[in-house]
Amino acid sequence: MSLFYIDEADELNELVQRMSKRQYEQSPGLYDGMPERAKKFMKRDFFYGISYLKSALDLKEERIFVSYVEWTYQYLSYLMTYVSKENMTQQCRDFYKAMDDCIKPEVSREEYQLVSAYIKKGIEAIDRLSKANFSAAGDQDQKEKYDQSIEEYISIILKKDSRTAMQYFLNLYNNGMKIDEIYLEIAQKIMLQIGELWFENKISVAQEHYCTALTQTALSQLYAVIFATPSNGHTMIGCCIGGELHEIGMRMITDLFTYEGWNSMFLGAGVPEEALLSAVEEQKPELVALSVTMPQHLMLCQNMVKKLHAMYPEIKIAVGGRAFRDVPDAWKSWGANVYTRDARGLIQWTKENIL
């Protein structure tokens, strides 16, 4: 989309201002009595909405944008309890109509046809959700065998009992639970539930960050066990692409690879392209695993995969992360070797294709 000034702050701010004005024209009195938090969210969502729309158009994957619309609608259902569901739904519809109106003069006729089609799909999703009685994704009809530990740990960290939390996973291991179970059946699901609590506006952003940071540190208490496994002589590098700050998933993957005997290098979040390429050149890994949480960074991941594939065709490249949830086949034309939903699947793939 040549006329989407995603990287030009002034032009993007001007476009968002026009969208906000247009939405207010469509819904007079929209902000009357609205809490400041909701006002900020609505304006911020124009920026996010444009970013998700651009990513969807770049990759020709409408689900990226539609999924974001669905997520936003459900989040606002929890947030905007001061208005009726009917009014909230109409405000959301007006929001995307304003986006459509203001983008139209900014793009070519051909580009606008796709923009309008994607936004229409988003509005249709809102209409479907408005008729459904959806519940939080964290609700489950049946308890799993790990639920007691998950609920117990969440209770501990929400009470900010850091000392108990720090020993929790180590105690599970000492009581007979396997390392991969602790990571994938307990810690991974804990982080999903913490995300749902934030989504439902039950905890703040600060609390969510505290829970994530504490959980990462608590898992590190298992490192004496993880690093004690003998080396298998293979090397892998894992990192989060672009400006990603959601690093715990990839950190857990590299930890489990280390436990399997790999020499695993976790580069962290927000890794610059040059730093990743330099690490690959220096370490000569058999596997590079790239994680993407936000769909806005899928294009960066695509570019990195293509560059790695061209420069190091012998290296296997794995991709994963929440951003692929709605576009699980997008990676196939990039030159990547595999997409898996979790570390267990990726480790099994390496046993069949590398080891």
N, C-alpha and C positions, 0 to 999 in steps of 0.2 A: 504494500500500500504506500505508494510514493508520497502521498500528501498527509500521511499520519506522522505528525512531528513528535514521535514518542521520545526522542532524545533531545528535543528542543524545548526547554522548560517554558520559555515565554509563550511560544505558540500553543503549547499544550495547556498552559494555565488559561490562556485566552479562550480556547475551545471549551474548557470545563466551565468557565464563567458563563459562556453563552448557553451551555446545556442547563446550568442551574437556573438561569433566568427563564429559559424556555419552559422548564418544568414548573416553575412558579406561575408562569402565565397559564399553564394548563390546569394547575391546581391552586387557585387563589387561597391564601390563608394557610398554605401548606406547613409553614414553620411556626404557626401560632400555637403556643403551648408545647412545642416540641422540646424535649430535653437537649441540652447542648451536646451530649454524647451522640445522640441520634443525628443532629445536624452535621456534626463533623463526619460521621460515618457516611451519610448520604453524599456529601461533597467528595470525600475521599474515594467513594465507590465509583464515581465517574472516571477517576484516574485509573483505578484497577480495571473497571469495565472496558475501557479503551485498550488497556494493555492485554487483557485476555482476548478481546476481539481481534486485535492485531495478530496475536499468536495463533488463533484459530484460522485466520485467513492465510497467514504465512505457510501453515502446514496443511491447509485445506481440510481441517478437521473441525467441524462445527460443534462436536461434543465438548471441546475445550471451553467454548463460550457458554454453551447451554448449561453445562455442569456448574459453571460459576454463577449463572443466573439462578439456578436451583438452590445452590448453597446460600446465596445472598438472601433469597426469599425466606428460606427456613430460618436463617439467623435473625432477620428482621421480625419474624413471627415471635421469636423469644424476646427481642429487644423492644418492640413497639407495642407493649401491652396496654398503652393508654389510648389506643384507637381500635375500632372494630376491625375484624378480619377483612370485611368488605372494603373499608377505606384504605387499609394497608395494602391490599391487593391492587386497588386502583392507583395508589401512589407509585407502586412498583411498575405497573404498566406504563404510567405517564413518564416515569424515569427513563425507560428504554425508548419510548416514543420521542422524548426530547433528544436522546442520544442519536436516534435515527435522523431527526430533522436537522440537527446541527452538523452531522457528519456529511450529509448529502452534498452541500456545496464545496466540500473540501476534497472530494475524490472524483475520479472520472466516472462516466456513466457505467462502464463495465465493472469497475470496482464497487460502485454503489449497489449494483444488482446483488452482489454477493453479501455486502454489508447488510442490506435490507433483509435478505433471506435469512441470515443468521440471527438478526435481531428479532425477526418474526418468530423464528423457532424458540427463542428465549421467552418471548411473551406467551407463546403457546404453552411452554413449560410452567410458567406462572399460573396460567388458567387451570392446568391439570392439578397442580399442587393445591390450589385454592379450594378444589373440590374434594381433596383427599384428607384424611385424618392421619397425617404422618406423625411419627414419634422420633425421638432422638436416636441416632444411629447406634448409640451405646446400649439401648435397651435390647434384651435378649429373652427369648421365650424359655430357654432352658439353660440351666447352670452348667458350666463346664467344670472339670475336676480341678482346674487351677484358680477358679473364681475366688475362693476363700483367701488365698494368698494375695491376689490382686486387690481385693477390697480392703484387706488388712493393711497393706502397704500404702494405699491411697489415703486411708484414714490417718496413718502415721505422718505422711508428708503434709497433709492439709492442716494437721495440728502443729506443723513446723517442728516436729520432734526429729531433728537432724541426727542426733546420736543413735537413736534406734534405727533410723532409716539406713545409716551407714553400714550397719552390721546385718541388715535384713537378708540380702542375697547370699552373703557368705554363710549365714545360718541355714538357709535353704540347702545350699550345697553340702554343708556338714551333716545335714539330716537326710542326705541321700538323693537329692534332686540333681539331675544332670545339667551340665553347663548349657547345652543347647536348649533345654527346657526352660531354664531360668531366663535366658535371653529372648527366646521366641514365643514362649507360652505365657511368661510372666511380664518381663520388662517391656516387650513390644506392645502388649495389650494394655499395660499401665499407661504408656504414653498416648495410645489411642484414646483411652478414657479421659486422660487429663485434657487432651484436645477437645473432647466432647464437652467437658465441664466449662472450658472457656467458650466454646460455641454456644452453649446454653446460658452464657453470662452468669455462671455460678462462681467463677473465679476470675480474677483480673489478669491482664497480660503479665504483670509483675509476678503474680503467683504462678502462672504457667511457666515462666522462665525459671523461677526458683525450683519448681518441681523437676523440670528437665535437667537443670544443672546438678541438682542433688542426686538424681537418679544416675546420671553419668558417673558421678564421683563414687556412688555406692557400688556400681558395677565394677569399678576399678579395684575394689577390694578382692575381686576374684583373679586378679592378674597373676598372683603367685602361682595359681593353678594353671591358668591359661598359658603362661610363658614357660611352664615346666615341661610341656610336651616336646618330644624330639623333633628336630627339623626334617622336613621331607625334601629340602633342597630347592623348592620352588618359591618364586617371588610374585607378589601381587601389589598393586597400588590402587587405593580407593580414595575418591574425593567427591566433593559436591560442586556442581558446575555453576559458573556465573556468580551472582550475588547471593547464592543460597546460604542461609544461616541455619537451616534445619539439618544439623550434622549428626544427631544421635543415631539415626538409622544406619548411615554408612560406618560410623564408628563401631557399632555393634557387629556389622558384617566383617570388618577387618579383624575385630577381636576373635570372632568365630573361626576365621581363616587361620589366625595365629594358633588357635587351639587345635586346629587340624594339622599343624606343622608347617604352615607357610610362613615365609618371611614377609610379613604384611606391613606396608607403609601407608598410614592414614594421613593424608595431606590436609584434612580439615575442610572448613567451609569457605566459600568465596575465593577459591583458588584461581589466581591469574593464569591465563593460557601459557605464558612463558614458563611459569613455575612448574606446571604439570609436564610440559614437554621436556624441560630440563631434568626433572626427576626420572622420566621414562628413559631418556638418553643415558643417564648415569646408572640407573638400577637394572636396566634391561629386564623388565618383568615379563613373565609369561601371560599375565592377565592385568588389564586395567578395568576397574569398575567405576562407573560414573553414576551419580545419583542426582535426580532432579525432583524437587518437591513442587515448585511453582511452574505452571504451564508456560509462563512468560519466558522461561529459560530453556525451553525445548529447542529453539532454534540455535542457541549457543551450544547445546549438547550435540545437535546434529552437525554443526560446523566442526566441533572438536573431534567427534567420531570420524568424520571424513578426513580430517587432517592426520589423526593418528593412524588411520587405515592406510593412507597414502605414504606416510613416512615410515611406518613400522608394520608392514603387511603380515609379518609373522606373529605379531602379538594379538592375543584374543581380547576382544572388547565386550564388556557386559554393561548393560544399562538397566536402570530401575528407579523406583521412587514413585511417589504419589502422582506425579504429573502424567505418568503413563497409564493411570487407571482407566481413563476414558479413550485412550488411543494406544492400546497395547500392541498394535502392529506397526506403528509409525516408524520404529527403528529399522525395520527390515530393508528399507531402501538406502540406509545410511552407510552400510558397511560394518555395522556391529554384528557380533556373533550370537548374542543371546540376550533375552530379557527375562528376568525372573522376578517374582513377587517378594521373595525373602531370601535370606542367607542360606537356608537349608536347600532350597532349590538350586541356587548357584553353586554351592559346594558339591552337590550331586552331579551337576553338569560338568564341573571340572574333573571329577573322578572319571567321567565317561569320555571326556574330550581332551584332557591335558595330561593327567597323571598316568 
